[in-house]
């Protein structure tokens, strides 16, 4: 019975991953936010122009969209902003980022049940 329950959880986890755009399951950060956090950890303070230059996936994004991402990340506690308008800068705060962990259920996405392959 336990093996059936674990197998069911695994299949449910796989369906969640398929239909929920990968990392955005159960409140995990959007992929664009994860990229911004990683870029900020390397480069420090970021402006919208910097993001367009250094992050390939955001090259065609408008600067207002990137600034909106900065404000959203600040609102959820993953960074701080400075300035306003076209002078807006953002950086990831180390404490907040270090607390971030993947929220995908490890039990439901595991590839084995009790150490044995499925």
WOUR-V218016 format. One record per backbone hydrogen bond with DSSP energy under -0.5 kcal/mol. CO is the residue of the C=O (numbers start at 1). NH is the residue of the N-H. E is the energy in kcal/mol with one decimal. If there is no record, write none. Layout:
BEGIN
co->CO nh->NH e->E
co->CO nh->NH e->E
END
This chain:
BEGIN
co->1 nh->5 e->-2.0
co->2 nh->6 e->-2.6
co->3 nh->7 e->-2.3
co->4 nh->8 e->-2.4
co->5 nh->9 e->-2.4
co->6 nh->10 e->-2.2
co->7 nh->11 e->-2.3
co->8 nh->12 e->-2.3
co->9 nh->13 e->-2.4
co->10 nh->14 e->-2.1
co->11 nh->15 e->-2.2
co->12 nh->16 e->-2.3
co->13 nh->17 e->-2.1
co->14 nh->18 e->-2.0
co->15 nh->19 e->-2.4
co->16 nh->20 e->-1.3
co->17 nh->22 e->-1.4
co->20 nh->24 e->-0.6
co->21 nh->23 e->-0.7
co->21 nh->24 e->-0.8
co->22 nh->25 e->-0.7
co->24 nh->27 e->-0.7
co->25 nh->28 e->-1.5
co->30 nh->33 e->-0.5
co->30 nh->34 e->-2.0
co->31 nh->35 e->-2.2
co->32 nh->36 e->-2.1
co->33 nh->37 e->-2.4
co->34 nh->38 e->-2.3
co->35 nh->39 e->-2.5
co->36 nh->40 e->-2.4
co->37 nh->41 e->-2.0
co->38 nh->42 e->-1.3
co->39 nh->43 e->-2.9
co->40 nh->44 e->-2.6
co->46 nh->90 e->-2.3
co->47 nh->51 e->-2.0
co->48 nh->52 e->-2.1
co->49 nh->53 e->-1.8
co->50 nh->54 e->-2.5
co->51 nh->55 e->-2.5
co->54 nh->56 e->-0.7
co->55 nh->58 e->-1.5
co->56 nh->59 e->-1.4
co->58 nh->61 e->-0.7
co->62 nh->66 e->-2.0
co->63 nh->67 e->-2.4
co->64 nh->68 e->-2.0
co->65 nh->69 e->-1.8
co->66 nh->70 e->-2.0
co->67 nh->71 e->-2.3
co->68 nh->72 e->-2.3
co->69 nh->73 e->-2.7
co->70 nh->74 e->-2.1
co->71 nh->75 e->-2.3
co->72 nh->76 e->-1.8
co->73 nh->78 e->-2.8
co->74 nh->77 e->-1.1
co->78 nh->93 e->-0.5
co->80 nh->91 e->-1.9
co->82 nh->89 e->-2.7
co->84 nh->87 e->-1.9
co->85 nh->88 e->-1.5
co->88 nh->48 e->-0.5
co->89 nh->82 e->-2.2
co->90 nh->46 e->-3.2
co->91 nh->80 e->-2.2
co->92 nh->94 e->-0.5
co->93 nh->97 e->-2.1
co->94 nh->98 e->-2.6
co->95 nh->99 e->-1.2
co->96 nh->100 e->-0.7
co->97 nh->100 e->-0.9
co->105 nh->109 e->-1.0
co->106 nh->110 e->-0.5
co->107 nh->110 e->-0.6
co->111 nh->118 e->-0.9
co->112 nh->114 e->-0.6
co->113 nh->116 e->-1.6
co->116 nh->113 e->-2.3
END
